Amino acid sequence: MSGSTDCWTAAGFPVRLRKAGEREAWGVGSYGLLHVRDDEAAEHGSEVRVLRMVRGEVSEHAEPLLSPCMPVLEDPFPG
């Protein structure tokens, strides 16, 4: 992640994402996982990444259970 980004969750609550390693005072007790697949990222095009928040601190990790996307999640294109 290159910088701060606002996004909306499925429940409609606003969330502010920050670069991995940054911490917000309001998020010290927060935790959660966000799985991301960015097929336009050359270095991670075929893998799912996990943004992990623990005690308000965000870190980025590879997700070995869902990567590589082909053949784990999708069938290879024929031809």
C-alpha positions as CSV (number, residue, x, y, z in Angstrom):
1,M,0.0,0.0,0.0
2,S,1.5,3.3,-1.0
3,G,-0.4,5.7,1.3
4,S,-3.6,6.4,3.2
5,T,-6.8,5.3,1.6
6,D,-10.4,5.6,2.6
7,C,-12.6,2.7,1.8
8,W,-16.1,1.4,2.8
9,T,-16.7,-2.0,4.4
10,A,-19.7,-4.2,3.5
11,A,-21.5,-2.8,6.6
12,G,-21.0,0.7,5.4
13,F,-18.7,1.9,8.0
14,P,-15.8,4.1,6.8
15,V,-12.3,2.7,7.3
16,R,-9.0,4.4,6.8
17,L,-6.2,2.1,5.7
18,R,-2.6,3.1,6.3
19,K,0.8,1.9,5.1
20,A,2.0,-1.3,6.7
21,G,3.8,-0.5,10.0
22,E,1.8,2.7,10.8
23,R,-0.3,2.9,13.9
24,E,-3.3,5.0,14.8
25,A,-4.1,5.9,18.4
26,W,-7.7,5.0,18.0
27,G,-6.8,1.6,16.6
28,V,-4.6,0.3,19.5
29,G,-7.2,-2.4,20.5
30,S,-8.2,-3.2,16.9
31,Y,-7.5,-6.4,15.1
32,G,-8.5,-8.1,11.8
33,L,-7.5,-9.5,8.4
34,L,-8.1,-8.2,4.9
35,H,-7.3,-10.5,2.0
36,V,-6.3,-8.6,-1.2
37,R,-5.5,-9.7,-4.7
38,D,-4.0,-7.1,-7.0
39,D,-3.5,-8.7,-10.4
40,E,-1.9,-5.5,-11.7
41,A,1.0,-5.7,-9.2
42,A,3.9,-7.2,-11.0
43,E,5.7,-8.5,-7.9
44,H,2.5,-10.1,-6.4
45,G,0.3,-10.6,-9.5
46,S,-0.5,-14.3,-8.8
47,E,-0.8,-14.3,-5.0
48,V,-3.2,-13.2,-2.4
49,R,-1.8,-10.8,0.2
50,V,-3.1,-10.4,3.7
51,L,-3.2,-7.1,5.6
52,R,-3.1,-8.0,9.2
53,M,-4.1,-5.5,12.0
54,V,-3.0,-6.4,15.5
55,R,-3.3,-3.8,18.3
56,G,-3.8,-1.1,15.6
57,E,-0.6,-1.9,13.8
58,V,-0.9,-3.0,10.1
59,S,1.5,-5.5,8.5
60,E,1.4,-7.1,5.0
61,H,2.0,-10.9,4.5
62,A,1.7,-13.5,1.7
63,E,-1.3,-15.9,2.0
64,P,0.1,-19.4,1.3
65,L,-3.3,-21.1,1.5
66,L,-4.8,-19.1,-1.4
67,S,-1.7,-18.6,-3.5
68,P,-0.7,-18.9,-6.3
69,C,-4.1,-18.0,-7.7
70,M,-3.7,-20.4,-10.5
71,P,-4.3,-23.3,-9.9
72,V,-5.4,-22.9,-6.3
73,L,-8.3,-20.4,-7.0
74,E,-8.7,-20.5,-10.8
75,D,-8.2,-22.9,-13.6
76,P,-5.4,-21.9,-16.1
77,F,-6.7,-20.4,-19.3
78,P,-6.9,-23.0,-22.1
79,G,-4.7,-22.5,-25.1
